[in-house]
Amino acid sequence: MRQKVALFDVDKTIIHKDSMFQFMLYGLKKKPTSFYILFLIFFYSVLYKTKLMKAETAKSSYFRFIKFMSEQDLKVFFDTMIMPYVYPEALTEMRNKKKDGYYILLVTASPYAYMKYFEQLDVVDGVIGTTLAMKGEQFTHVIDGNNCKGEEKVTRIKCHLADKGITIDYDNSCAYSDSISDMPMLKLVNHKYLINRHQHTAGCEGLTWSL
C-alpha cells in the first residue's frame, strides 16, 4: 500500500537536547557512586577521536548507566529528561501530518530502550532506534547490531515499513533532521527539511522550530 510517510530524527530535531548526554546526567543522578563511568566515557571518546576505536564501541560507553536501571527508571527518564524538551512546533507538525493521513515514524541513533516511549503519543505510529543487547531481562550498554545512523537508518526504515505493508509515496512524503548526516534518510522522500540550520543545503528546505 502506497502511503504518505513523515520521517523524523529525534535529537536536536524533535527535542532540543542530546538524549545521550541527558541519559548520562540521569544515570549520575540515580547512581552517584558510578561517576567512574565518566572516566571511561572520556577515555573511549579520545580513542574514537584518534581513530583507535569504532564509533559504536565509544558510543556504547555513554549507556553504561543503564545497568543500574529498571524499565520503570527508563520510563521516568523519558518523562522527565526527554518529553520536557520537545519542541512544541515539532509536536504540532507531527499532529498536523497525522491529521493529513501521514504515517509518522521517528528514526533515531539513540537507543530504542528509552526512545520507544514516544510510541505512547497518539501522533506517533512507530519508533526506530539503536538496539541495546539484553542480559536476561536487563538492558546492557552493548549495541546489538549496527548503530542506527546514516545508511542504517534507511535499511531499518525499509524493513519497518515492509513489515507494515507500506510503500513510501515519494512525491508526497517528507523527512526532518538537524543534520546532513541524515541525507540517506532524507533522500527517501521528496520534501526534505533541515531543522535549525540557517545555511542552504542543496535539495533541502530550511525549517526552524522555535521555543
N, C-alpha and C positions, 0 to 999 in steps of 0.2 A: 504494500500500500504506500503510495507516494504521499508524503505529508510535510507540511512546513515545520521546520525544526529551528529552535533558538538555542545555540550553544554558548555557555557562559564559563569563562575561567572564574576562579573564586578570589584568591589572594590579590589584593590591590585592584580588583575588578568589581566584585560584589561587596567585599569588605575592604576597609581602608587600613588594614593591618596585615602583617605577615603571620599567618597562623602558626608557622613553625616556631617563631620566637614567642608567640603567645603561649604555645604549649610548654616551652621551656620555662617561662615565668610561672605558669600554673604548677608545673612539676616541682619547682623550687619552693613555692608557697606550701604545697601539700607535704613535701618531704624535705625540709631544710637541711637535714644531715646528708642529703645527696648532692651537695654543692660540688663534690669532687668530679661530678659528671661534666661540669663546666670546663675543667682542665682537659678532659678527653675531647670535648667538642672543639676547643681551641686547637689542640694538637692535630686532630683529624682534619680540621679546616686548613691548617698550614700545609699538611701533606697533600691535600687536594689542590691547593693553590699552586704548589710546586710540582704538580702532576705526578706525585708519588702514590696517589690513592684514587680509586674510582669515585665518581660523584655519588653513586648510590651508597657506598660504604661511609663516606664522610657525612652525607645527609642523614643516614640512619642513626648517627650518634645523637642527633637532636631529640630522638624519640626514646632514648633510654629510660626516661622518666616513666614511660608507660607501664613498666613492670611493677610500679607501685600503685597502679590504678585499676579500679573495677569498672565495669560497664557504667555503673551509676556515676562514677567520677568523670568519665568521658562525657556523659550527658551534661553534668554540671559545668564542665569546661566549655562545652559548646554553648550552653545557655548564658554563661557569664563572661566568656572571653572571645566569643565569635559573634553571636547574634547582636550584642550591643553596638558592634562596629559595622553593621550592614549599612551601605549607602541607601537611604530612603528612596532615592531616584532609581537605584538598581532594582529594588523590590517593586516599585511602580512599573518599571519597564517589563519585568517578568510577568506581573499581573496583567498588564495590557496585552502582552503577547499571548498569554494563556487564554484570555477572552477572545482573541482573534483566531484561536484554533491551533496555536503552535504547540509542539511537543517541547517542553522545557527541560534541557539536560545540562547539568553542572559537571564540568570536567576539570579536575584539579590534580596537581602534582602532590598535594598534601594527602595524608593518609585517609583512606575511606573509613577507618576505625572511628574517627570523630566527625568527618565531614558528612557521613551518612545521615546525620540528624537533620540536615537540610531537607531530607525527604519527608519530614513531618509537616513541612509547609505545603499548603494546598496548591501553591503555584508551581511547585517543583515536581516533575514527573520522574526524574531519575538523577542519581549522582554516581560519577565515576571518579575514583581516586587511587592513589598508590596503595597497594595491598601490603599489609604487615603480616609476617608469619605468626602462627599461633603455637603455643606450647601448652597442650591440653586445652583449657578454656581461657588461657591468659594470652593477651597480645604480647609479642616481643617487639624489639626495635628493629629487627631484621626485615629488610624489604624482600618480599616474596615475588619473584619475577622482576619485571622492569619498572624503573621509575616512570610514572605516568607523566611524561613530558615530551614535547616535540612530536615526532612521528608516532611515538607510542600512544599518544592521545588519539590520533587518527585510527590506529588499529583497534583501540578499546571502544571508540565511538561506533565504528562499523560493526563490531561484534555485538555491542549492546543493542543497536537498532535492528540488526538482523534477527536477534532473539525476539524482538518485539514485532517483527514482521513489517518494519518501517523502512522505506527508501526515501532518502532526502530529496525534497523538492528544491533543487538547487536554486532556481531563479527566485523563489520566494522565501528562502531560509536566510538566517542571519547568525552572526557569531560576534562575541565580545571578549576582548582581552586587553590587558595593560601592557603586553609585551610582544614584540615581533618574534620572540621565540615560539609563539603560538601560531606562526604563519601557516604551518601544515594544517592545523585545525581550521584556521580562517579560510583556507582555500577550498574547504568542503562546501562552502556556501557563497552565494552571490553578494550578500550585503555584509561587509566586514567593518567592525568598529574598534578603534583603539581608544581605550578609556584613559583619561587624564594625561594625554600626550598632546603637546602643542605643535610639534613639527609634523609635517605631512609625510606619510609613507605611501608609496605607490600602491594603488588598489584598495586603500583603506580610508574610511571616513572617520574623522575625529568625533568623539562624543565625551564630554566632560561631566562626570557626576559632581554634584556639589553637596556639602553637608549643611 
